[in-house]
Amino acid sequence: MVLAATAALGGLTPATAHAATAAGFPAPFTAADTAQARTAASTPASLRTLSRFFARDGAIAQSAARPHLVGPSVTVYFLAPGFVAGQRGAPVAAPQFVASKAVSTDGQVASVWTARTAKGWKVVNIATGGDETDYVSKAHGLGTVFREPQIDAWYVVRDGRVLPLDPDARHAVGNSGVTLAAYQRLVHAKYGDKLPGSSYDRAGEGGGYGGSAAPPRVSAAPAATAGAAVTAGAATAVAALLGTWFGIRRMRRSRRVG
């Protein structure tokens, strides 16, 4: 089984307020914010971390990886707890971080997650694959793409419907998708009693939500940390610190990365 390792990330500030778009979604990060996030993802220190990441398990020599960013950096939306709770007017998803795709000379692909912290935009996670940018691209700018991290499902909201972009999403909502109201009922039934502050959460029952855990992706902390932790999914640490965690398994064992 592929494990997902991520550091306990400190110093993140709450997501800044975003103006609502015409479709009812919080706006994506501004062009200026996205540019700052991309700059943080492409610093010499970040590229050295990417080289170590690509060289894990001896896949390639660290000195030969020569990572670089490709394609646009994008705002990544996650399913919003307020929507799950049924709060009036709550958007289905909210922006969490900026993702940039990185590639190595041997063709490996990674997603670099950059978030606003108390010290500015910082790389907070690196995950295998390019899901974050790939699924935004698949929507061709028509609608807002978001992730349901509990099952690693990707959707696009278009014309009042939640449409699937990957097999996990199709399993959840069918090939034709569902209305926003139907999707709200679906996620409320699955996660409504497992939100932060619920008796389920207070009891420490962080794992499970009435379904299978999302297939994990290899993920690494951006710095050489002493206590990177293995989680059930690459999104766990970032989602927790940005205030959107619910119903995802807690960290269960650790390994050193970097």
N, C-alpha and C positions, 0 to 999 in steps of 0.2 A: 504494500500500500504506500502511495506517495504521501509524505507528511508535509504539513504546512507549518513552518517555523516563523515566528514573528516576535519582536522584542516588546517588552512592556514599554509603551511610548509615553514619555512625560512631556509636560510643558505645552500641550495643545490648548488653545483657547476655544471657547464655544464658537460654532459657526456664526459668522456675521449675518445680520439681517439682510434679506434679499427682497427687492420689490417684486410683487406678484406680476406674472405675465398675463397676457390676455386670456390664456387658456387655464389660468388658475394655478399654475406652477410657480414656485419661487424662481426668479431669474437665474441663469447660470452665472458663474463667476465672470467678472468683467474682463475685457480684453487686457487691461493693465494687470489685473490679478493673475490671469492665465500666463501672461508673459513673464511675470515674476516667478510663478510656479515652474515654468519651463526652464528659466535661468537656473533655479535651484536644482532642478533635475539634471542639468548638464554641467555643473561645476566640476573641476578636476577631482574633488573629493568624491562626488557622486559617481563619476565615471570609474574611479578606482574601486568603489564598492560594487558597481556593476561587474567589473572585471572579476572580482572575487566570486560574485554570485554565479557568473557564467562558468567559472572554473571549478565549481563545487563538484565533488565526486570524480575529479580528474577528466571532466568532459573536454577541456581545452586548457592549455597553459594560460595562467593569468596574464602573462605579458603578451600573449597572442590574441586575446579576446577583442581588444580595441572596440569597445561598445560605442554606439552613437544613437541619437534619437532620430526617429523617422516619423513622418506624418504629423498631423496636428495634435496638440494637447487638448484634452476635453474635460468638461465638468462631468463628474460622475454622481448620479442620483441614486439614493437608496430608498426603499419603501419607508414611509414616515410613520412613526409610532402614533401620531395624532390621528392619521387616517385609519390605522388599525383599531384605535380606541373608539372610533366613530365620532370624533369631535366635529362639530358643525363647521363646514368651510375648510377643513384641513385638506391640504393637497395630498395626492397619493404618494408623492415622493419628494425628497428634499436634497439639495446639493451637499456633498460631503467632502470631496477633495478633487484635485486635478490629476488626471492620469496622462502619462506620456509613454509611447511605445519605444523600447530600446531593442537593438539587435546587435549580435556579435558577429565576428567574421566567419564563424562556422554555422551561422543561420539560426542560432538560438534567439528566442524572443522573450522579452520580459516587460512587465507593466510597472512603471515607476509611479508611486502614489505620493503626491505632494500636498501638504495641508498647511494652513495658516497656523502658526504657533505664536507664543508670546514674543518670540525672537524673529518673527517674519516667516516667510514661506520656507518649509523644510521638507526634505524627503523623509517620509515616515514608514514606507514599506516598499518592498520590491517583490513582485509575484511572477511566477512563470506564465507565459502566454500573453496574448494581447486582447483579452476579452473586453476590457473597459473601452478601448478605442475601436476595436473591431465592430462591436454591436452598435455603437453610435454611428459608425460609417454605414452599417447595413440599413439604418433607418433613412438614409439619404436626406437628412434634414427635415423629414416629414413627421413631426411629432416629437415628444420627449421620451428618451430612453431611460429606463431605470432598472435596478436590480433588486430582486427579493433575495437577500443574502442567506436566509435560512435554508433555502433549497437551491441556491446558486442559479436562479432563473432570471432571464433577461426579457424585458417587455418594451414595447413602445406604446404610448398613449396617443391615439389618433382619432379625431372625430368622436370623442366621447367613449371610445372603446379601448380596452387593454388587450393588445395583440401580442402573441408570442413571437420571440425571436430565436429561441433555442429549444431543444427537446424537453428540458425540464419545465419550461414555460408552457409548451404545448400539452404536456401531461397534466399541468395544473388547470389550464383554462380552455383546452381544446384548440384545434387548428384555426378556428374563426375568432377566438378570443371571447371576451365577455364585456358587458357594460361596466362602467366605473362602479355603479351601485352594486352589481353582482360581485365584482372583485372585492369591494369593501366587505361584503357579507362573508366572502370566502376567507379573507385574511383575518377578519375579526373572529370567526369561528376557530381558526387555527391558533392564533396568537393573542387574542384579546385578554385572556386571563394570565398571560405570561409577560406582560409589559413591566418595565422598571417600576418598582414600588409595589407591585402586586404581592399577594401572599406567597405565590409561587416563587417570585424573585427573592423575597425576604427569607424564604426557607432555604435558599441556596440551591434551588433546583434549576441551575442554568442550562442543563442539557435537555434537548428534546423539545418538541412542540407539537407532537401528534403526527410526525412524519420522520422520514429518514434524514440523517445529517447530509449536508451538502458535500459532494465529492471535493476533497481538499486539493489545493494547488500548492506546490512548493513556494514558500515565501520567506524572505529574509529581512531582518532589520537593516537599516541603512548604515549603521555604524558597527564597529567591532565591539559588541556588547558581551557582558559576561553571563547574561541570563536570558537568552532568547528562549521563547516557549513554543511548544508545539500546540496548535489549535486545530479545531475541526474545520476551519475554513480560513482562507487568506484574509477575509474581511474582518475577523473578529476584533482585533485590537483597535484598529482604526475606527470601526463602527462604535465600539464601546466608548472610546474617548471623545468622539464627536457627538455623543448623546443619542445614537440611534440603535443601540444594542438592545435586542430582546430575543429570547428564545434560541440563542446560539449557544452551543456547548462552551463551558468554561475551559480555560487552559488546563491540560491534564498532565503533561510531563514536559521536561525541558531538554534542550540541547544547545551547545555553543555554536554560534555562527560568526562569520566575519573573518 
